[in-house]
Amino acid sequence: MQDMTKYKEIIPGKKRFETLVTRVFIFCLGMGMQTAYRIDPDVKKEVDSWPETFSFCMSVFGGPSLLMLKKAGSFQCLGEKEVFYCDVELCFKSIEYAYLAMTGRINTPNLGYHNRQFVKGNLKYMISIIRVMNITQTLLFPNFIARFYIKEVPKLTFKKLINRAITYFNVSYGAIK
């Protein structure tokens, strides 16, 4: 048997760029969901159908995370918090998979098919959360980019343009805070 001490241990890199892109995207999505709750009636109706105190966490295993909380008639983005308990958690298995999802190279169904993410909690609420995320992504992205994230992009109307401007302002204002 050979002596294993003469071999050097290989330590993988930190993936700083992928982590930064994922962290920024998750923050923008959280602030966008908070804004969409205030300005979009479909999102408000969807979120109001959830229980009174409801928490949702989207995280990367060993990486950035996002905690959303519905409480007392409001829907808040709490940012990166340590989560002891949340009602529904969407967790990416690695930063590479999250980066692929955040840059639009792989969609949510394919992440599930290829076993790259998992969900803890009630799937009924997860489907509702995905609907809210889809509406938020239509507010955050121009239509030519949103088609990478959403199956069917809705028509661009004047009301949607106004809502996009409000969303952009609130996301950038939240980043300054």
C-alpha positions in Angstrom: 0.0 0.0 0.0 1.3 3.4 -1.0 1.9 6.3 1.4 -0.9 8.8 0.9 0.9 11.7 2.6 3.1 12.5 -0.4 0.2 13.6 -2.5 -1.0 17.2 -2.3 -4.6 17.9 -1.6 -6.4 19.7 -4.5 -8.7 22.5 -3.3 -11.3 23.8 -5.8 -11.4 27.6 -6.5 -13.9 29.9 -5.0 -16.0 30.8 -8.1 -16.1 34.5 -7.2 -17.6 35.7 -10.5 -20.4 33.1 -10.5 -21.2 33.9 -6.8 -21.3 37.7 -7.5 -23.6 37.3 -10.5 -25.9 34.9 -8.5 -26.0 37.2 -5.5 -26.8 40.3 -7.5 -29.5 38.5 -9.5 -31.1 37.0 -6.3 -31.1 40.5 -4.7 -32.8 42.1 -7.8 -35.3 39.3 -7.9 -36.2 39.7 -4.2 -36.6 43.5 -4.5 -38.5 43.0 -7.7 -40.9 40.6 -6.0 -41.5 43.1 -3.2 -42.2 45.8 -5.7 -44.4 43.6 -7.9 -46.6 42.8 -4.8 -47.3 46.5 -4.5 -48.0 47.4 -8.2 -49.2 44.2 -9.9 -52.7 42.9 -9.1 -51.9 39.4 -10.2 -48.9 39.1 -7.9 -50.9 40.7 -5.0 -53.8 38.2 -5.6 -51.3 35.3 -5.7 -49.4 36.3 -2.6 -52.5 37.1 -0.6 -53.6 33.5 -1.2 -50.7 32.3 1.0 -51.0 31.9 4.8 -50.8 35.0 6.9 -47.2 34.4 8.0 -45.4 32.8 5.2 -41.7 32.6 4.5 -39.9 31.6 1.3 -36.1 31.1 0.9 -34.2 30.7 -2.3 -30.6 29.7 -1.7 -27.5 28.1 -3.1 -26.0 25.3 -1.1 -23.1 26.9 0.7 -23.7 30.3 -1.1 -25.9 33.3 -1.4 -29.6 33.2 -0.3 -32.8 35.2 -0.3 -35.4 35.3 2.4 -38.9 36.6 1.6 -41.5 37.1 4.3 -45.3 37.7 4.0 -46.6 39.1 7.3 -49.3 41.6 8.3 -50.4 42.4 4.8 -46.9 43.1 3.4 -44.4 41.1 1.4 -40.8 41.9 2.3 -37.4 41.0 0.9 -35.2 40.4 4.0 -32.1 39.7 2.0 -29.4 37.2 3.1 -30.5 35.9 6.5 -29.7 32.7 8.3 -32.9 30.7 8.1 -33.8 28.4 10.9 -37.2 27.6 9.5 -39.1 28.6 6.4 -42.3 27.3 4.8 -40.8 26.7 1.3 -37.2 26.5 0.4 -35.8 26.4 -3.2 -32.2 25.3 -3.0 -29.7 25.0 -5.9 -27.2 22.2 -5.3 -24.2 24.2 -6.4 -23.1 27.7 -7.5 -22.6 26.5 -11.1 -26.2 25.4 -11.4 -27.5 28.7 -9.9 -25.3 30.7 -12.2 -26.7 28.8 -15.2 -30.2 29.5 -14.0 -29.5 33.2 -13.3 -27.9 33.8 -16.7 -30.8 32.2 -18.5 -28.9 29.3 -19.9 -31.1 26.7 -18.2 -34.8 27.1 -17.2 -36.5 26.1 -14.0 -38.1 22.8 -15.3 -34.7 21.6 -16.7 -33.1 22.3 -13.3 -35.6 19.9 -11.8 -35.3 17.3 -14.5 -31.5 17.2 -14.2 -31.6 17.0 -10.4 -29.8 20.4 -10.0 -32.2 21.9 -7.4 -34.6 20.7 -4.8 -37.6 22.1 -3.0 -38.5 21.6 0.7 -42.0 22.4 1.6 -45.5 22.4 0.0 -45.3 22.1 -3.8 -48.6 23.9 -4.1 -47.0 27.1 -2.7 -43.8 26.5 -4.8 -45.8 26.6 -8.0 -47.5 29.8 -6.8 -44.0 31.3 -6.0 -42.8 30.4 -9.5 -45.8 32.2 -11.0 -44.9 35.3 -8.9 -41.2 35.0 -10.0 -42.3 34.8 -13.7 -44.3 38.0 -13.4 -41.5 39.7 -11.6 -39.0 38.6 -14.3 -41.3 40.2 -17.0 -41.0 43.4 -15.0 -37.3 43.2 -14.5 -36.1 42.2 -18.0 -36.8 43.5 -21.5 -38.8 41.1 -23.7 -35.8 39.9 -25.7 -34.1 38.8 -22.5 -37.2 37.6 -20.6 -37.8 35.0 -23.3 -34.9 33.0 -21.9 -36.5 32.8 -18.5 -40.2 32.6 -19.3 -42.1 30.3 -21.7 -44.5 32.9 -23.0 -43.7 36.6 -22.6 -46.8 38.8 -22.4 -47.3 41.8 -24.8 -45.7 45.0 -23.9 -48.2 47.7 -22.9 -47.9 51.2 -21.6 -49.0 50.1 -18.1 -46.2 47.4 -18.1 -43.7 50.1 -19.1 -44.7 52.2 -16.2 -44.5 49.2 -13.9 -41.0 48.4 -15.2 -39.9 52.0 -14.5 -41.2 51.7 -10.9 -39.6 48.3 -10.5 -36.2 49.6 -11.7 -36.4 52.6 -9.4 -37.3 50.4 -6.3 -34.6 47.8 -7.1 -31.9 50.5 -7.5 -33.2 52.4 -4.4 -33.1 49.2 -2.4 -29.5 48.6 -3.5 -28.5 52.1 -2.3 -30.2 51.6 1.1 
